[in-house]
Amino acid sequence: MTNGSPSFRKLLALPVGLYIFLSVLYLLAIPVGESPDEPGHIQCIEQVSQFNRLPIVEPKPEGRWFSREYITSGIMCYHMPLYYVIGGNVQRAVAAVTEAPLHFEFPPNNPEFIGSGVMFLHEEKPTLWLLPEPATLIGLRWLSIGLGAIVLWACFRVARRVFPGHDMIAVLSMTMAAGWPQFVYLSRAISNDVLATAIGVVILVVLLSVGRPNRFIGAAALSVLAVWTKLSVLFAVGAVLGAWLLEFLILRAQKRLYIRALLACLAIWGIGWAVIMVEPTLYKNFSSSTGRFTAVSPQANTLIYWQNFIRLTLSSGWARFGWMSVPAPLWHAYAWWAAILITGVAGLFASWRAQYTKQKKLVWFILAMWGAGLLVSYMQINLNRLQPQFRFLLTALPIITTFSAAGLLSWPSKQIRRDRTIIILLALFLLAYNLWFVIAIIKPTYGWYWL
């Protein structure tokens, strides 16, 4: 089965269809505001769409962290604002066409949130298939779903970079991501994480095109956009610099082109920094984000803190919805990650056994740098306060699924029928699991619709 053949295109449609179906399913099954920090992100977007300004922390958060005055305040508007600017303009465009309101009034808070895990008291809807959100919010959700599709594309491209000529590995990598519950759930949420993740994985794909000096210019521009979205993606700048240095030292034949590319990158980063320094709101948000990002919690010195960090990271890396309050059974997460670990190690060995060239060495170094930078960023986030949420690690998803897919298909020889069967069986398993999760976990938790 060759890339571009009718059979291959049909197989490629499987993960795409699975992702779209599950994204829409979760869009219908999960009420508005029941995703991490979603009310705060919507408030920031509405500041752009209604007042035509960069968002600021207004109104100020008050009360306990789960009170209505806190979570619907401008608490999230300290973040860098690119996602909110894009979202605000999407809202205005949708409102111009549909005349839907720009402001969304959240339902009353649930006073029993701590016990139930449900943040708001949602009105019951007669059927699952009804979506009681205004078009201005639905437009934002389709924006998120579109950005999530970029991650699927990145899974395919990264797999082809690491295992060239093995397109079935690329399709299996896409399939894993397309049905991964936590990823699909987050890909319909209204959050700056979806944009930061999409930009991040595109940077990774660009960096893996080893031997093309001018690609660093595009990667530098994307890294500026990533930082303008969320400061936790700042490691991407270091990844671009590190990849440039490696190629400059190893691929000696194009040194002049690499120097020109570096000068262009420095100019782009300089312009990006100058914009932050000149615009008062941007500079204030950058300073605030930096302060929050670099602070260290005293609790980080305790063993129980890091035990909870590992447990919740694994749980939220499989299926832990809501405000980290609607989890799948923990053993499901452990079983999934055990399978990922075993197949991932097998995939690493399969890559190591392949022909070892300078380009292959550089691909490995770039993947390692990317993973190390992301891990350092994630650890720093959790040193600040306990936030073991897999959404901060989603730019590693193409790497995880690539090596796991390679491990599943790392047999002595290519067998297209066998590989296709594995892809279809995995897609069916992930579809069945997500359907079970909606029926057995989500519906009883929120209880706001009838199937």
C-alpha positions in Angstrom: 0.0 0.0 0.0 1.7 3.2 -1.2 1.2 6.8 0.0 -1.5 8.3 -2.3 -3.1 5.0 -3.3 -6.9 4.8 -2.9 -6.4 2.1 -0.2 -4.0 4.2 1.7 -6.3 7.3 1.5 -9.2 5.2 2.9 -7.0 4.0 5.8 -5.9 7.6 6.4 -9.5 8.7 6.6 -10.0 6.3 9.6 -8.1 8.4 12.3 -9.5 11.7 10.8 -13.1 10.4 11.0 -12.5 9.0 14.5 -11.2 12.3 15.7 -14.1 14.3 14.2 -16.7 11.9 15.6 -15.2 11.9 19.1 -14.6 15.7 19.2 -18.3 16.3 18.3 -19.4 13.6 20.8 -17.5 15.3 23.7 -18.7 18.7 22.4 -22.3 17.5 22.9 -21.7 15.5 26.1 -19.8 18.0 28.2 -21.5 21.2 29.4 -20.0 24.6 28.9 -17.5 25.7 31.6 -16.6 22.1 32.6 -13.1 22.2 31.2 -10.0 23.5 33.0 -10.2 27.4 33.4 -12.7 27.6 30.5 -14.9 30.4 32.1 -11.8 32.5 32.6 -10.6 32.0 29.1 -14.0 33.0 27.7 -14.0 36.1 29.8 -10.6 37.1 28.3 -12.0 36.5 24.8 -15.1 38.6 25.5 -12.9 41.5 26.5 -11.4 41.4 22.9 -14.7 40.9 21.1 -16.8 43.4 23.2 -14.3 46.1 24.1 -11.7 45.8 21.3 -8.8 45.7 23.7 -6.1 43.3 24.9 -7.5 41.4 27.9 -6.6 42.6 31.4 -7.3 41.0 34.8 -10.7 42.6 35.3 -12.9 41.9 37.2 -10.5 40.9 39.9 -10.9 37.4 41.3 -12.6 37.1 44.6 -13.5 34.4 47.1 -12.5 30.7 47.0 -10.9 29.4 43.8 -14.1 27.5 42.7 -16.5 30.4 43.6 -18.4 32.0 40.7 -16.7 35.4 41.4 -13.3 33.8 41.0 -13.6 31.4 38.0 -15.6 33.9 35.8 -13.3 36.8 36.6 -10.4 38.0 34.5 -8.1 35.6 36.5 -6.7 34.0 33.3 -6.1 37.3 31.5 -2.5 37.5 32.8 -1.6 35.1 30.1 0.0 36.3 26.8 -3.0 37.3 24.6 -2.6 35.9 21.1 -5.3 33.1 21.6 -7.7 35.7 23.1 -7.2 38.1 20.2 -7.9 35.3 17.6 -10.8 34.0 19.7 -12.3 37.5 20.1 -12.2 38.1 16.3 -13.7 34.7 15.7 -16.5 35.6 18.1 -17.1 38.9 16.3 -17.2 37.2 12.9 -19.7 34.6 14.1 -21.8 37.3 15.8 -21.9 39.4 12.6 -23.3 36.4 10.6 -25.6 34.9 13.2 -26.5 37.9 15.5 -25.7 35.7 18.5 -24.7 37.5 21.7 -21.0 38.1 22.4 -21.4 37.6 26.1 -22.3 34.3 27.7 -23.8 34.2 31.1 -22.8 31.1 33.0 -25.3 29.2 35.1 -25.2 29.3 38.9 -22.3 27.7 40.6 -22.8 24.3 42.1 -22.3 24.6 45.9 -21.5 20.9 46.1 -18.6 21.1 43.6 -16.0 19.6 45.9 -18.0 16.4 46.3 -19.6 16.1 42.8 -16.8 17.6 40.5 -19.5 19.6 38.6 -18.7 23.3 38.6 -22.1 24.7 37.5 -25.8 23.8 37.8 -26.7 23.1 34.2 -30.3 23.0 32.9 -31.3 19.6 31.7 -31.5 19.2 28.0 -33.9 16.8 26.3 -31.4 14.9 24.2 -27.6 14.5 23.9 -27.8 15.9 20.4 -28.9 19.4 21.5 -26.1 22.0 22.0 -27.5 24.8 24.1 -24.5 27.1 23.6 -24.7 30.3 21.5 -23.1 30.3 18.1 -20.3 32.6 19.3 -19.1 29.8 21.7 -19.7 27.0 19.2 -17.4 28.9 16.7 -14.7 28.9 19.3 -15.1 25.2 19.8 -14.7 24.5 16.1 -11.6 26.7 16.2 -10.3 24.4 18.9 -11.2 21.2 17.0 -9.4 22.6 13.9 -6.3 23.4 16.0 -6.4 19.8 17.4 -6.5 18.5 13.9 -3.1 20.1 13.4 -1.8 17.8 16.1 -3.0 14.8 14.1 -1.2 16.1 11.1 1.9 16.5 13.2 1.7 12.9 14.5 1.7 11.8 10.8 4.6 14.1 9.8 6.8 13.3 12.8 6.4 9.6 12.3 7.4 9.9 8.6 10.4 12.0 9.6 11.6 9.4 12.2 10.6 6.3 10.1 10.7 7.4 6.5 9.1 4.9 4.1 6.9 3.4 6.9 3.6 5.1 6.2 1.6 2.5 8.3 3.5 3.7 11.4 2.4 7.3 10.6 -1.2 6.2 10.2 -1.1 4.2 13.5 0.4 7.2 15.2 -2.4 9.4 14.0 -5.0 6.8 15.1 -3.6 6.7 18.6 -3.9 10.5 19.0 -7.3 10.6 17.3 -8.8 8.4 20.0 -6.7 9.4 23.0 -9.5 10.5 25.4 -7.7 13.3 27.1 -6.4 14.8 23.9 -9.8 14.7 22.1 -11.6 16.1 25.2 -9.2 19.0 25.4 -9.4 19.6 21.7 -13.0 20.9 22.0 -12.3 23.1 25.0 -12.0 26.8 24.9 -8.4 27.3 26.1 -5.2 28.9 25.1 -3.6 25.5 25.4 -5.1 24.4 22.1 -3.3 27.2 20.2 0.0 26.8 22.1 -0.1 23.1 21.4 -0.8 23.5 17.7 2.0 26.0 17.2 4.4 23.9 19.3 3.9 20.7 17.2 4.2 22.7 13.9 7.6 24.0 15.2 8.6 20.4 16.0 7.7 19.2 12.5 9.6 22.1 11.0 12.7 21.4 13.1 12.7 17.7 12.0 13.2 18.8 8.3 17.0 18.3 8.8 19.4 19.9 6.4 17.3 22.9 5.3 18.8 26.1 7.0 16.0 28.4 5.9 13.4 26.5 7.9 14.9 28.0 11.1 13.5 31.3 10.0 9.9 29.9 10.0 10.5 28.1 13.2 11.7 31.3 14.9 8.6 33.2 13.7 6.4 30.4 15.0 8.2 30.4 18.4 7.4 34.1 18.8 3.7 33.3 18.2 4.0 30.5 20.7 5.4 32.8 23.3 2.7 35.4 22.5 0.2 32.6 23.3 1.6 31.1 26.5 4.9 31.6 28.2 5.3 27.9 29.1 6.1 27.3 25.4 9.3 29.5 25.8 11.3 26.3 25.6 10.6 26.2 21.9 13.0 29.1 21.4 15.8 27.1 23.0 14.9 24.1 20.9 15.2 26.2 17.7 18.6 27.5 18.9 19.8 24.0 19.9 18.8 22.4 16.6 20.6 25.2 14.7 23.8 24.7 16.7 23.7 20.9 16.2 23.3 21.3 12.4 25.9 24.0 12.2 28.4 21.8 13.9 27.5 18.5 12.1 26.5 19.6 8.6 29.6 21.7 7.8 28.9 22.2 4.1 26.3 24.9 4.4 27.8 27.1 7.2 27.2 30.4 5.4 23.5 29.5 4.9 23.2 28.6 8.6 24.7 31.9 9.7 22.3 33.8 7.5 19.4 31.9 9.0 20.6 32.5 12.5 20.8 36.3 11.9 17.3 36.2 10.6 16.1 34.3 13.6 17.8 36.8 16.0 16.1 39.6 14.1 12.7 37.9 14.4 13.2 37.2 18.1 14.3 40.8 18.6 11.1 42.1 17.0 9.0 39.8 19.1 10.7 41.0 22.3 10.4 44.6 21.2 6.7 44.3 20.7 6.3 42.9 24.2 8.4 45.8 25.7 6.6 48.5 23.8 3.0 47.4 24.4 2.1 48.1 28.1 -0.5 45.3 28.4 1.8 42.8 26.8 4.7 43.7 29.0 2.5 43.5 32.1 1.2 40.1 31.1 4.7 38.9 30.3 6.0 40.1 33.7 3.0 38.5 35.5 3.4 35.2 33.6 7.1 35.1 34.3 6.5 35.7 38.0 3.9 32.9 38.2 6.0 30.6 36.1 9.3 30.9 38.1 7.9 30.9 41.7 8.4 27.8 43.8 5.8 26.4 46.3 7.1 25.3 49.7 5.0 22.1 49.4 7.3 21.1 46.5 9.8 20.0 49.1 7.6 17.1 50.3 7.5 13.5 49.1 3.6 13.3 49.0 3.6 16.3 46.7 5.6 14.5 44.0 3.7 11.2 44.6 0.5 13.1 43.7 2.3 14.7 40.8 3.1 11.4 39.2 -0.3 9.8 40.0 -2.3 12.7 38.6 0.0 13.2 35.6 -0.6 9.6 34.6 -4.3 9.9 35.3 -4.7 13.2 33.4 -2.6 11.7 30.6 -5.4 9.1 29.8 -8.8 10.4 30.9 -9.4 12.9 33.6 -12.0 15.4 32.5 -13.8 18.4 34.1 -11.7 20.4 36.4 -9.5 17.4 36.9 -12.5 16.1 38.8 -14.0 13.5 36.4 -11.5 10.6 36.1 -11.5 7.2 34.6 -10.5 4.4 37.0 -6.8 4.9 37.8 -5.9 1.4 36.7 -7.1 2.2 33.2 -4.4 5.0 33.1 -1.7 2.7 34.5 -2.6 0.0 31.9 -2.5 2.5 29.1 0.8 4.0 30.1 2.3 0.6 30.7 1.4 -0.3 27.1 2.8 3.0 25.8 6.0 2.4 27.7 6.5 -1.2 26.4 5.7 -0.3 22.8 7.6 3.0 23.0 10.8 1.2 24.1 10.3 -1.3 21.3 9.9 1.6 18.9 13.1 3.3 20.1 15.0 0.0 19.4 13.4 -0.2 16.0 14.5 3.3 15.2 18.0 2.6 16.5 18.3 -0.5 14.3 17.5 1.5 11.2 20.2 3.0 9.0 22.2 5.5 11.1 23.1 8.6 9.1 24.0 12.1 10.1 20.4 13.2 9.4 19.1 10.4 11.6 21.4 11.4 14.4 20.1 15.0 14.2 16.5 13.9 14.2 17.2 11.9 17.4 19.0 14.9 19.0 16.1 17.3 18.1 13.5 14.9 19.6 15.6 14.6 22.7 16.0 18.3 23.1 12.3 18.9 22.5 11.4 16.3 25.1 13.9 17.6 27.7 12.8 21.2 27.2 9.1 20.3 27.6 9.8 18.3 30.7 11.8 21.1 32.3 8.9 23.5 31.5 6.4 21.0 33.0 8.4 20.5 36.1 8.7 24.3 36.6 4.9 24.7 36.3 4.5 22.1 39.0 7.2 23.6 41.2 5.1 26.8 41.2 2.0 24.9 42.3 0.6 21.4 41.9 -0.8 21.3 38.3 -0.1 17.7 37.1 -2.2 18.1 33.9 -1.3 16.4 30.7 -2.5 19.4 28.6 0.9 21.0 29.4 2.7 18.0 27.7 0.6 17.7 24.6 3.4 19.0 22.3 5.1 15.7 23.1 2.1 13.7 21.8 3.5 13.2 18.2 6.7 11.8 19.7 4.9 9.4 22.1 2.5 8.1 19.5 5.3 7.8 16.9 7.5 5.5 18.9 4.6 3.6 20.4 3.2 2.9 16.9 6.6 1.8 15.7 6.8 -0.6 18.6 3.4 -2.1 17.7 4.5 -2.6 14.1 8.1 -3.5 14.7 8.1 -6.9 13.2 10.8 -8.6 11.1 9.1 -7.5 7.9 6.4 -5.3 6.6 3.0 -7.0 6.3 0.4 -4.6 5.1 -2.6 -6.7 5.9 -1.4 -7.3 9.5 -0.5 -3.6 10.0 -3.9 -2.5 8.6 -5.6 -4.9 11.0 -3.8 -3.5 14.0 -4.8 0.0 13.0 -8.4 -0.9 12.6 -8.5 -2.8 15.9 -6.9 0.0 17.8 -9.4 2.5 16.3 -12.3 0.2 17.3 -10.9 -0.1 20.9 -10.5 3.6 21.3 -13.9 4.3 19.9 -15.5 1.8 22.2 -13.6 3.1 25.2 -14.7 6.7 24.6 -18.3 5.7 24.1 -18.1 3.7 27.4 -16.6 6.8 29.1 -19.4 9.0 27.9 -22.1 6.6 29.0 -20.6 5.3 32.2 -18.7 8.3 33.6 -19.8 11.6 31.9 -23.5 11.1 31.8 -23.9 10.1 35.5 -21.6 12.9 36.5 -23.4 15.8 34.7 -26.8 14.2 34.3 -28.0 16.9 32.0 -29.2 15.0 29.0 -30.9 11.8 28.0 -29.4 9.4 25.4 
